[in-house]
Amino acid sequence: MKFPADKRLLAGVLALVTAGICIFALNLSISAKKENAALKTRQLELLALAAEYQTVRNAADAVEGRKSASKVEGAVQAIDEIFRSMGLNRKLKSVKSLGVRDRKFGTEEEAELQIEKADMNEMINILYRIENAPMVLSVRKTLIRTAFDNPSLLNVTMTVALTKIK
């Protein structure tokens, strides 16, 4: 049985249109998959950035909390408070103020302290208290020497800076 020529032409056009729609749909599907992969990669990058931002934000909040808690006049008073709270006043031989510097974010006062005949455990406790003080204190320089009469004890010269944010 033969089909008339116009029906064969119509069937051919219909087959071409169907093939064209299938090719268009396949192309659209492939480009959507590529875009989805690119968006997933970007989402992972943004999640990593969000985690990093949260870490930095927590650190900034901790510093903000510490600066508002400081009720000391200067670095010398801050150091005295730390050593008094630990009961190590006798180990602290001298505390000298090295001056105040204006910075763009605030003022910074440095003090040099000399500690004599402290054992390693006391030094760890001192550094822990400086790091976790309710003010922004930072250790600038540290010189550690063993004591002449007892090598298990340490003589330490340390420069500590108190930062007051404007």
Residue frames as qw, qx, qy, qz and C-alpha x, y, z in Angstrom:
[[0.000, 0.889, 0.458, 0.000, 0.00, 0.00, 0.00],
 [0.442, 0.232, 0.024, 0.866, 1.40, 3.31, -1.05],
 [0.119, -0.715, -0.406, 0.556, 0.85, 6.58, 0.70],
 [0.382, 0.867, 0.234, 0.217, 0.06, 9.65, -1.31],
 [0.566, 0.368, -0.146, 0.723, 2.96, 12.07, -1.86],
 [0.172, -0.692, 0.095, -0.695, 1.53, 14.83, 0.32],
 [0.817, -0.549, -0.010, -0.174, 1.15, 12.41, 3.28],
 [0.872, 0.018, -0.121, 0.475, 4.74, 11.21, 2.81],
 [0.281, 0.558, -0.118, 0.772, 5.89, 14.80, 2.77],
 [0.501, -0.685, 0.033, -0.528, 3.87, 15.51, 5.91],
 [0.932, -0.343, -0.077, 0.093, 5.34, 12.43, 7.65],
 [0.714, 0.255, -0.135, 0.638, 8.87, 13.50, 6.67],
 [0.008, -0.650, 0.117, -0.751, 8.35, 17.03, 7.97],
 [0.730, -0.597, -0.019, -0.333, 6.84, 15.63, 11.16],
 [0.926, -0.132, -0.125, 0.331, 9.85, 13.34, 11.60],
 [0.480, 0.418, -0.145, 0.758, 12.25, 16.27, 11.05],
 [0.304, -0.688, 0.065, -0.656, 10.36, 18.48, 13.51],
 [0.877, -0.467, -0.067, -0.091, 10.34, 15.67, 16.08],
 [0.829, 0.071, -0.140, 0.537, 14.08, 15.12, 15.57],
 [0.206, 0.584, -0.109, 0.778, 14.69, 18.89, 15.88],
 [0.562, -0.675, 0.025, -0.478, 12.69, 19.06, 19.13],
 [0.940, -0.288, -0.097, 0.158, 14.59, 16.06, 20.50],
 [0.655, 0.280, -0.144, 0.687, 17.95, 17.63, 19.60],
 [0.089, -0.669, 0.077, -0.734, 16.88, 20.95, 21.15],
 [0.761, -0.584, -0.024, -0.282, 15.70, 19.19, 24.35],
 [0.914, -0.086, -0.130, 0.374, 18.94, 17.19, 24.54],
 [0.419, 0.462, -0.134, 0.770, 21.02, 20.35, 24.09],
 [0.370, -0.686, 0.034, -0.625, 18.95, 22.13, 26.75],
 [0.896, -0.432, -0.095, -0.042, 19.40, 19.20, 29.13],
 [0.797, 0.112, -0.160, 0.572, 23.18, 19.13, 28.64],
 [0.168, 0.551, -0.136, 0.806, 23.52, 22.89, 29.23],
 [0.606, -0.648, -0.025, -0.462, 21.31, 22.64, 32.35],
 [0.929, -0.266, -0.147, 0.213, 23.55, 19.86, 33.73],
 [0.585, 0.301, -0.161, 0.736, 26.67, 21.98, 33.10],
 [0.156, -0.639, 0.059, -0.751, 25.07, 24.99, 34.80],
 [0.805, -0.538, -0.117, -0.222, 24.01, 22.81, 37.74],
 [0.863, -0.067, -0.188, 0.464, 27.59, 21.52, 38.16],
 [0.322, 0.451, -0.127, 0.823, 28.94, 25.07, 38.05],
 [0.434, -0.651, -0.017, -0.622, 26.40, 26.23, 40.64],
 [0.898, -0.401, -0.177, 0.042, 27.24, 23.29, 42.93],
 [0.698, 0.140, -0.192, 0.676, 30.93, 24.21, 42.74],
 [0.019, 0.551, -0.069, 0.832, 30.11, 27.83, 43.54],
 [0.690, -0.602, -0.149, -0.375, 27.92, 26.73, 46.45],
 [0.881, -0.227, -0.226, 0.347, 30.82, 24.74, 47.93],
 [0.442, 0.317, -0.143, 0.827, 33.10, 27.78, 47.60],
 [0.287, -0.611, -0.033, -0.737, 30.52, 29.98, 49.31],
 [0.833, -0.497, -0.222, -0.100, 30.10, 27.46, 52.15],
 [0.761, -0.033, -0.223, 0.609, 33.86, 27.47, 52.71],
 [0.158, 0.440, -0.061, 0.882, 33.87, 31.28, 52.72],
 [0.555, -0.628, -0.174, -0.516, 30.94, 31.32, 55.15],
 [0.865, -0.376, -0.253, 0.215, 32.81, 29.04, 57.56],
 [0.572, 0.135, -0.146, 0.796, 35.93, 31.23, 57.32],
 [0.128, -0.577, -0.079, -0.803, 33.84, 34.36, 57.86],
 [0.719, -0.603, -0.236, -0.250, 32.24, 32.84, 60.96],
 [0.809, -0.194, -0.239, 0.500, 35.67, 31.98, 62.39],
 [0.332, 0.281, -0.064, 0.898, 36.96, 35.51, 61.82],
 [0.363, -0.616, -0.201, -0.670, 33.73, 36.99, 63.19],
 [0.800, -0.520, -0.298, 0.040, 34.00, 34.91, 66.38],
 [0.666, -0.061, -0.180, 0.722, 37.59, 36.07, 66.86],
 [0.070, 0.433, 0.065, 0.896, 36.57, 39.70, 66.32],
 [0.576, -0.635, -0.279, -0.432, 33.69, 39.33, 68.79],
 [0.805, -0.368, -0.306, 0.351, 36.09, 37.89, 71.37],
 [0.442, 0.114, -0.100, 0.884, 38.42, 40.90, 70.96],
 [0.222, -0.560, -0.208, -0.771, 35.44, 43.27, 71.17],
 [0.724, -0.591, -0.329, -0.137, 34.37, 41.62, 74.41],
 [0.740, -0.222, -0.237, 0.589, 37.87, 41.84, 75.85],
 [0.272, 0.318, -0.010, 0.908, 38.33, 45.51, 75.03],
 [0.395, -0.628, -0.203, -0.639, 35.11, 46.50, 76.76],
 [0.808, -0.493, -0.318, 0.052, 36.07, 44.54, 79.88],
 [0.622, 0.121, -0.285, 0.719, 39.36, 46.35, 80.50],
 [0.316, -0.916, -0.219, -0.117, 39.24, 48.69, 83.47],
 [0.719, -0.352, 0.008, 0.599, 42.98, 49.28, 83.77],
 [0.039, 0.933, -0.051, -0.353, 44.79, 52.56, 83.28],
 [0.306, 0.765, -0.535, -0.188, 47.91, 51.18, 81.62],
 [0.795, 0.259, -0.549, -0.001, 50.12, 48.21, 80.85],
 [0.168, 0.354, -0.731, 0.559, 51.94, 48.37, 84.18],
 [0.544, -0.137, 0.438, -0.702, 48.68, 48.12, 86.12],
 [0.881, 0.170, -0.220, -0.383, 47.49, 45.25, 83.89],
 [0.616, 0.325, -0.681, 0.226, 50.70, 43.30, 84.51],
 [0.106, -0.290, 0.669, -0.676, 50.49, 43.95, 88.25],
 [0.746, -0.046, 0.176, -0.641, 46.91, 42.63, 88.29],
 [0.859, 0.231, -0.430, -0.154, 47.91, 39.45, 86.49],
 [0.463, 0.304, -0.716, 0.425, 50.83, 38.73, 88.81],
 [0.313, -0.253, 0.520, -0.754, 48.84, 39.66, 91.93],
 [0.837, -0.008, -0.015, -0.546, 46.01, 37.30, 90.95],
 [0.858, 0.210, -0.467, 0.046, 48.54, 34.47, 90.56],
 [0.714, -0.691, 0.094, 0.063, 50.45, 35.27, 93.75],
 [0.833, 0.157, 0.070, 0.525, 53.73, 35.75, 91.88],
 [0.006, 0.993, -0.021, 0.113, 54.54, 39.31, 92.96],
 [0.584, -0.677, 0.383, 0.235, 57.83, 38.17, 94.49],
 [0.740, 0.114, 0.498, 0.439, 59.01, 36.77, 91.13],
 [0.360, 0.832, 0.254, 0.336, 58.33, 40.06, 89.32],
 [0.597, -0.280, -0.116, 0.743, 61.52, 42.10, 89.78],
 [0.032, -0.415, 0.031, 0.909, 60.71, 45.17, 87.70],
 [0.380, 0.662, 0.625, 0.164, 58.08, 46.64, 85.41],
 [0.169, -0.414, 0.127, 0.885, 59.00, 49.63, 83.25],
 [0.509, 0.742, 0.372, -0.229, 56.69, 51.53, 80.95],
 [0.534, -0.038, 0.464, 0.706, 58.22, 51.96, 77.50],
 [0.105, 0.259, -0.145, -0.949, 55.75, 54.61, 76.37],
 [0.521, 0.529, 0.585, -0.325, 52.50, 55.03, 74.53],
 [0.130, -0.113, 0.612, 0.772, 52.14, 54.96, 70.74],
 [0.557, 0.441, 0.243, -0.660, 49.16, 56.20, 68.79],
 [0.262, 0.041, 0.871, 0.413, 48.00, 53.81, 66.11],
 [0.289, -0.103, -0.431, -0.849, 45.23, 54.21, 63.58],
 [0.561, -0.375, -0.688, -0.265, 43.01, 51.83, 65.56],
 [0.616, -0.759, -0.199, -0.065, 43.81, 53.15, 69.05],
 [0.056, -0.827, 0.510, -0.230, 46.69, 53.53, 71.48],
 [0.925, 0.011, -0.353, 0.143, 49.27, 50.96, 72.42],
 [0.293, -0.826, 0.414, -0.246, 51.28, 51.09, 75.65],
 [0.822, 0.207, -0.502, 0.172, 54.29, 48.83, 76.02],
 [0.516, -0.742, 0.360, -0.231, 55.90, 47.73, 79.27],
 [0.587, 0.388, -0.694, 0.153, 59.01, 45.68, 79.93],
 [0.746, -0.553, 0.192, -0.316, 58.90, 43.24, 82.80],
 [0.346, 0.471, -0.792, 0.177, 61.63, 41.14, 84.36],
 [0.893, -0.334, -0.009, -0.301, 60.80, 37.88, 86.05],
 [0.165, 0.583, -0.771, 0.197, 63.44, 36.07, 88.07],
 [0.064, -0.179, 0.949, -0.253, 63.66, 32.45, 89.18],
 [0.741, 0.147, 0.162, -0.635, 60.37, 31.23, 87.73],
 [0.457, -0.086, 0.872, 0.153, 59.91, 27.59, 86.82],
 [0.034, -0.050, -0.730, -0.680, 58.46, 26.43, 83.52],
 [0.108, -0.568, -0.816, -0.009, 54.98, 25.82, 84.97],
 [0.101, -0.704, -0.301, 0.635, 54.82, 29.39, 86.31],
 [0.034, -0.329, 0.427, 0.841, 55.87, 30.75, 82.90],
 [0.063, -0.295, -0.848, -0.436, 53.13, 28.75, 81.18],
 [0.131, -0.690, -0.664, 0.257, 50.59, 30.10, 83.67],
 [0.104, -0.591, -0.008, 0.800, 51.82, 33.68, 83.16],
 [0.025, 0.122, -0.624, -0.772, 51.56, 33.38, 79.36],
 [0.097, -0.463, -0.862, -0.179, 48.12, 31.80, 79.68],
 [0.121, -0.718, -0.485, 0.485, 46.91, 34.65, 81.90],
 [0.055, -0.450, 0.245, 0.857, 48.30, 37.26, 79.50],
 [0.057, -0.088, -0.778, -0.619, 46.58, 35.60, 76.55],
 [0.267, -0.546, -0.769, -0.198, 43.24, 35.25, 78.36],
 [0.148, -0.260, -0.379, 0.876, 43.28, 38.57, 80.20],
 [0.208, 0.748, 0.618, -0.125, 40.08, 40.64, 80.10],
 [0.110, 0.878, -0.127, -0.448, 41.95, 43.27, 78.06],
 [0.817, 0.564, -0.055, 0.108, 43.88, 43.21, 74.81],
 [0.409, -0.747, 0.495, 0.171, 47.41, 42.26, 75.89],
 [0.895, 0.426, -0.112, 0.068, 50.04, 40.90, 73.55],
 [0.701, -0.511, 0.302, 0.395, 53.59, 39.69, 74.09],
 [0.444, 0.862, -0.198, -0.141, 56.00, 41.54, 71.78],
 [0.482, 0.561, -0.640, 0.208, 59.40, 40.16, 72.80],
 [0.849, -0.501, 0.104, -0.127, 60.59, 37.51, 75.21],
 [0.392, 0.598, -0.658, 0.236, 64.13, 36.73, 76.32],
 [0.894, -0.410, 0.015, -0.182, 64.48, 33.57, 78.40],
 [0.359, 0.569, -0.682, 0.288, 67.67, 32.61, 80.19],
 [0.781, -0.329, -0.518, 0.114, 68.37, 29.97, 82.81],
 [0.426, -0.885, 0.126, -0.144, 69.16, 31.20, 86.31],
 [0.318, 0.670, -0.630, 0.230, 72.85, 31.17, 87.22],
 [0.287, -0.395, 0.760, -0.430, 72.47, 29.35, 90.54],
 [0.568, 0.143, 0.778, -0.227, 69.76, 26.86, 89.45],
 [0.036, 0.160, -0.673, -0.721, 69.49, 25.88, 85.75],
 [0.009, 0.437, 0.892, 0.115, 65.94, 24.57, 86.22],
 [0.022, 0.785, 0.414, -0.459, 64.70, 28.11, 86.97],
 [0.458, 0.532, 0.390, 0.596, 64.30, 30.84, 84.37],
 [0.115, -0.554, -0.118, 0.816, 65.04, 34.55, 84.23],
 [0.357, 0.575, 0.642, 0.359, 62.70, 36.17, 81.72],
 [0.000, -0.408, -0.002, 0.913, 62.61, 39.64, 80.19],
 [0.258, 0.510, 0.788, 0.229, 59.35, 40.26, 78.36],
 [0.100, 0.110, -0.088, -0.985, 57.81, 43.19, 76.48],
 [0.121, 0.519, 0.843, -0.071, 54.02, 43.28, 76.78],
 [0.056, -0.105, -0.227, -0.967, 51.71, 45.71, 74.95],
 [0.186, 0.520, 0.713, -0.432, 48.28, 46.85, 76.12],
 [0.052, 0.223, 0.531, 0.816, 46.06, 47.96, 73.24],
 [0.193, 0.524, 0.547, -0.623, 43.21, 50.34, 73.86],
 [0.251, 0.399, 0.677, 0.566, 40.89, 50.65, 70.91],
 [0.076, 0.021, 0.031, -0.996, 39.40, 54.06, 70.14]]
